[in-house]
């Protein structure tokens, strides 16, 4: 009986230990995005959804040849963003914005959004530790 309990405990412990590597890699921005470079795209917002597990920003960016490209931006969870004052009504369809973030390692039109700058110079910082909405005087 003691051997069976020991085997069960060992199995459960190894499951917990091995399972955490997937969770940590999923929540590591550097796994999917190139955090060594930041790109900046002038764009027109299409939609902004503060949802879990990751907030989504859809926008149109004109490339260097004038072609419209649809881009997706992913960022922090709704829980985090709401705590720093970022809600669904921050960005509306048709808003002219500048989107900054880390480009995807695998997809051409996807980035991890770090900052959105508005036409008046105000900006929203999507940083996990000090995010929020800020006035243009410091940007």
N, C-alpha and C positions, 0 to 999 in steps of 0.2 A: 504494500500500500504506500509506504514511504517512497519507494522508487517511482511509482506512477505519479505521485504528487511532485517529486523532484523533476521528472521529465516534463510534466505540464508547465511547471514554473520556468524551466529552462526554455521551452518552446515559446511561451508567452513573452519572456524577457528578450529573446532573440528577435521576435516579431517587432517588438517596440523599438529595439535598437536599429534594425534594418529599415523599418518603415519610416523613420525620421529622415533618412537621407533623401527620399523622394519629396517629402514636404519641404525640406530646406531648399532643395534645388528649385522647386516650383516657385518659392517665394524669393528667389534670388534674381533681381532684375538683370544682372550680368549674364545669366544663363541664356536669355532670349534676346537681349538688347546689347548693343555695343556701347558700353558706358565710358569708353575712352574718347568718344567724340560726341559733340552736341550739334544737332542741325537746327536751323531756324527757317520756318516756312511762313510766308505771308499767305493768308488764306481767308476764305469765307466759311463761316460755321454753317453746318447743315443740321446737326443735332448734338445735344449734350445730355447724357443720361448718368445721373449719380446713382449707381446701382452696385450691389454686391454680386460677384466677388471683386470686380474691377470696374471703375467708372469708364465710360466710353465717350469719345469725342469724334464725330464724323465731320470732316471738312473738305473743301475743294481748294486745291493749290494749283496755280498755273506754273508749269515748268518753264525752263529757259526758252523754249520754242513757242510758248503761249498755249500749249495743250493743257486742258483741264484734267487734273488727276484727282480721284477720290482717295482720301487718306483716312486711316483709322488711328486714333490715339487711345492708348490704354493708360490708366494711372491707378492711384490708390483706391481702396475700398470706400464705399459710401459712408461707412461708420467713421472712418478717419476724416474724410473731407467735411462731413457735417460738423464734426467737433471743432474744425478750424474755420467754419463759416461758409464753406463752399456748398451750394445747393444747386438744384436743377435750373433755377432761374438766373444763374450767373451768366451763362452764355446762351444766346438765342439764335435761332436760324436767321441767317443773313448778316450777323455781326462780322465786321472785318477785324481779324485778329492776327497776331503773330504767334505761332506755336513753336515752342522750343522743346527739344527732348532728345532721347537716345534712339538712334535708328535700329530697326530690327536686324538681327543677324541673318534672317531667312526670308523676309518678305519686303519687297520694295516700297510698299505704301503703308507701312505700319511703324509707329514709334511709341516709346514710353514718354508721355508728356511730363515735363518738369515745370514748365512755366507757360502761361498764356498772357500775352500783352495786348491790351485793348487800345483802340484808336486814340483815346485821351491820355495814354501813357500809364494808366493804372495797370496793375498786373495781379494775377493769381499765381501763387507759388504752391505747387502740388507736392512739395517736399514732405517726407514722412515725419520729420521731427519738428519743423518750424513753418509748416505751410500756413496759408491764409491769403487774404486779399489785402493788397497794399497800394498806397497812393504813389504816383509817379515821382515824387520828390527824391526818392532813394534809388530809383532805377535808371 
